[in-house]
Amino acid sequence: MSEDKKKTTLQMTPYVLYVMTAKDGDGNGSAGTVNWVVQCSFDPPRVAIGVNADSSLYSVVKAAGCFALNMLGKGQ
């Protein structure tokens, strides 16, 4: 992805409701709603997300080392 596209994507991050999902290497999956996401870096491109540390989502994301963040539309 080009640097311009990364920058544009991070600048367009809306403040809405998200569904965060993750699946670790052992096949454990988890999902949860998230409403606190903020851009924290352009280079490298990063976001900060608020997830409760005692949730199953947190433990699966930590084990997986990655996650998907899905933005919900108005009708969802």
N, C-alpha and C positions, 0 to 999 in steps of 0.2 A: 504494500500500500504506500502511496506517495506521502510525503510529509504534509503537503497541502490538504490531502484527503483526511489524514489523521487529525490535523488541527481543526478542520471544519467539522468533523464528526464529534470531537470532544467539545467544541464550542456549542454544538446544537443539543447537547444532552439536556433533556427537559426534566423538570421536577414533577414527576408523576409516580404512579404505582408500578412497580416492576415485579416480575416473578424471577427469582434467582434459583438456578438448578445446578446440581453437581453430581458426579458419579466417580467414585474412587476406583482404584485398580482392582479391588476385591469385588466389584459389582454393587457396592452399597450406594444407593442413590438417595437424594433428599432434595426438597424444594421448599421455598417459602416466599412470602410476599416481603418486599423491601420498599421503603419509601424515602430512604436517605442515601443518595448517591451524589457524589460531587467530584468534579474534575480536580486532580491535584498535580498533574504534570503533563507537559507537552512532549518532552524528550527525556526519557521514554514516555509514550502515552500511557497514563495511569488514571484510575479512578479510585476513590475511597468509598467504601460501602459499610453501613452500620448493620452488623449482624450480632445477635445475642450470643455471647461466648458459651453459654450452657445449652445451646440448641443443637439438634442433630445436624442441621444445615451447616453450622460452623465446623463441626468435627469432620463432616464429609468433605467440605471445601478445603480444609486444612490438609487432610490426607491426600486429596486429589491434586492439589496445587493449581487448580484452575476451576472455572465456573462459567456458566452462561447467564447473561442478564437479558431478560426478555421484557421489552416495553409493551405495555397494554394500551390499546387504543380506546377511544371514547366509548365505544359500544361494548367493551369487554368487561 
